[in-house]
């Protein structure tokens, strides 16, 4: 009997991990908290977004529960010690990274197994049968890491992620003992995030051209901006389809916004709020108490953070104008990623109100499109892009090591 093949693509961002497993698409906040010995401290039923793993003799909580727990002072001490590493490329060699990746991959496999049973797919797989499956994994990484090759952090990822995996995954709906192997003999393992985003916007899952960008050589160079949490990937696609001026820039990534927002809150008596807490407070629109003019009062951070986002978007625009001579030679711009989506409207407004850039009006595109019948946001542009490439590679080139 032929072994079932399962294809997984992962975009391990600094804020969240985006996953596609055989067309199933989801994201998981990458926050990790060790919870060994405190497993029974929950006073209510675990909700839909609960995720924990037992591995390496310890228990870890991952995702939204971990992000919320990091608002608690007693949970922040270890995170403060690790923050410098977890917000840099060194994170790819850490246990926290491996734990978050295994959780995300495990969730994808569980979702696929459940779908194969519920939808009566041609190939039905149960969790217990994963050890008898060929599981292939492709990972999108920052361009600066990709450019370093196997000798850099990419080598750490290979050591941490590929090969045999055995751990217990606990979700709100149940606990799963996972035992499987991620194929190591496939030549295609990694791709630059920003290149994956571009290729994903050019071609659909069947290799057919999409209408987001004009792929004609006369419509190039194309400037690609992949706005992530820690880095903004930038490169120019030339008329000969070569990658030029590629970089991973951290000066105007969203982490800078959150560091500044945390500083503002610290000055208002909330030294307990750290940069890694800001996204949770922003998305939940939670009211928090601060001290202003000697008096405590409630506020949300929405307006302040939006203002700072505008500030850093303008910094990015100024940088691009200086680097590319006011973008005069650029014929199209593709913007992807969560930070890119946050900057998009301001970027377009700048183009539309600056006569020196009139040639780019209507030529600035956001990477949102249909993928396997469902509309995806720019946050998933990278993982959709690498999944499409990976799927075609496995179909057309085989899986032998090269």
Steps between C-alpha positions, in 0.01 A plus 500: 500500500633842403595719793282812535680826424435809713637840396546777754626856457588727793579868528650533852459872558619673815140574599311197372560177311297462181431143385351327197455124520348352185303820443394546864615848600532651850731701723632458853658773716861394554503583873618212719486460879632205694218380727649188659329420830224756444292296259202482740485870586222575250166559677281481189480293184772567246366697206535443127836675469675297773817316396765327711765236444684255719849451365859485631354402840320834535163658426471814288203723420509650152298758313220724620492362854874564532462851358234582759699342784793727413291789633561352847805628686608160630504362144713780360831441677624221276360671190692817589822298520433338163353802319823602328552152357135438416484823300813420297601236247661303784147391595515239224738297713299518823280246674211748495520517121502123468206468740293759314578344163413149618175628646405674175595198287323265740184710486513492120532122497214455748277733296585308182429162660164623624415647159597180320249312711219757500513584129564145384820591318649242264790455741370464856757537776465476876739648755624149583590445133723808464811287557413324174473823299760689295490848651672777304570842646601831341588801715507867398780692671620864499700581188810585704489152656433334164796682344737363767426143394529190716790645698276762663177480701342292221727215608367528853146474368585180314646347813205603715205426274565214256513130586314292757254671735308353793302713747157548652286784366210622711228711340163608635333208325736231624850362546702334223811283517691594186774287350621580148800579282557815296686398186864607492579372151306768311723762338238773532488601865516880518428815305542873559180648644497800270564287187226259607260793536576625149472160332177439689352818358607416144369144469213298647521149644476351149784712363269733308572874491286718727394858431645674804820607325599536137777244447605644163866602495397849389312535830815443705685580724254399773572609856389239754446595865421221746419664831554265791504551874877503548625567146378658180622302201574713193625417155472614140409256224685606186392469136705180479325357809807530720477598866675832559571703816347237731502573869328425832454838664407532869489881526130539425359159591200475731716407798631859494143625528434274798823598673405867472143431616629308801728793582204738502307272734805458724512880539137487616567262784470170313855368521345154505391526135772377265533524120389138466172590678401777260350294220266319739383830652452651155305209353279455808444878536523440873468800728802536727558731797777761470612800701458840333537830685516311828169324446423145388271457205415244236617511141543278197815512292327496160538867405854535632619184326331600173679836517835329554427265209454807277832636626694184416327462166628846409850396610478205263381721214784746559749212499364356175497840331863554593607151396310491170523864387139586586391169342527656154627179336252272680197397293301294751498446877375192685435531874450188713499391864318626808719808540474563127122490524512746792715738291318451168239779515755759610739387227233530230392841629860620480527384139167655409589841647857522371517610136859376467361148543194537279627214278435258789137592561295185470821295493533435874340164573421318823553123500149377568344244271319169483693191598339160452155659491537726804605861525821550695634815661852641449601334829483164321663614175838350587377159613260476204785591267738236631226236517420553132867473403553195722194320366613549139854394589387171654270435205754584229845428643463214739644492849852371458789677669702719261 
